[in-house]
Amino acid sequence: MKILYTNFHPNNGGGHATYISNLARSFQGEHQITVATPATSRLYAQAQRIPGVRVWNASFSTRIKPMLIEVLALHALLREERFDLVHVNGSADHRQLMLARLGLRDRPRIVWTKHNTMPVGSVGNRVRAWAGTDGAIGVCDYVSRLLMDSGYGARLVQTVRLGVDTDWFRPQSAGARAQARRELLGELPDDVCVLGSVGGTDRAKGWLTLVQALARVPLAQRRRFRVLVAGDPPRGTLRQEVEALGMSAYVVFPGLVDDPRRVLAASDVGFVLSFREAGSYAACESLSMGLPTLVSNAGGLPELVRDSVDGWIVPAGDVDLLHRWLLARLAAPVDVAMADAARDRALALFSLPVLARQTMDFYQRVCARA
């Protein structure tokens, strides 16, 4: 199959870049893969390092004049390359590919992955569903239900969860874990439980809720916890709020990290307590590292974890319940069985082979139906 992947992000690209890179790596060699994305993007650099993958510098403007120029260039690319399928990942590239394939004798099928939980009832979405979509992927069942209840419901819709490299994100040795803890947190007593997240420091990620809950734990018991939150240094008043709670000694911000495994290796429990979330690489990576993972009930997060089996599910923003959860951990620390269950969950649900198999099966269904 000849596949074109597109992404409109000109810079980091976040989860989109990881998602497309994972698919390109999975399919390179067996299929002809091209990635169209701005040359300034992280995805462009990543895709260039994948053997056999072609990379095309493409911009996806929203202003009319540059957009028309870009659509004409895409039209020429589609006409020349005759792709079987184009996999788009945002509204800007989706719109341009819809326009670019107009008038083509051999029209590629278009698959769109929805990565967020935003509504899909706008006029633009209805037009793209009708004229520019042959199949839509939701990264969780919550998102797929949004798609089914919209104009996209007339197309093929399927859930395919985010995939992580479970060989790379794997449980660490006791020595590696001890070293990571020392480097990030200093010397800690053995009975300290480290709660770690690589999901980012934005307020919407919900980590401050956990800090507020920990502030309610009596001081003598509070010393048995540390909260480790990787991502951009907290902006605005967030750090001031941590200080006002008297929690600066218990919360560590290592900043942006090149290798998230280091943060997770230092942790006993992973957490993603977002107020809104579709799929979550942070939660998937945590489980893959063998960490029982605490998640909120927002969006697709509760689909990743089996409550009290390989993690815990709590209502988003519920400080009282998190406080009770912390007290319960003092009485019943995390056991090995939960860690093993977390790893098994990752292998079964969102390893890269699972992502690749389910995605290719969907491509073939879309092409056969169209």
Salt bridges, closest charged atoms under 4 A:
GLU30 OE2 - HIS31 NE2 3.84
GLU81 OE1 - LYS2 NZ 3.01
GLU81 OE1 - ARG54 NH1 3.04
ASP106 OD2 - ARG82 NH2 3.04
ASP134 OD2 - ARG101 NH1 3.02
ASP141 OD2 - ARG161 NH2 3.32
GLU183 OE1 - ARG262 NE 3.15
ASP191 OD2 - ARG223 NH2 3.05
ASP191 OD2 - ARG224 NE 3.96
ASP202 OD1 - ARG235 NH2 3.14
GLU241 OE2 - ARG203 NH2 2.52
ASP259 OD2 - ARG261 NH2 2.78
ASP268 OD1 - ARG177 NH2 3.23
ASP268 OD2 - ARG181 NH1 2.93
GLU277 OE1 - LYS205 NZ 3.28
GLU303 OE1 - ARG161 NH1 2.67
ASP310 OD2 - ARG306 NE 2.58
ASP320 OD1 - ARG216 NH1 2.32
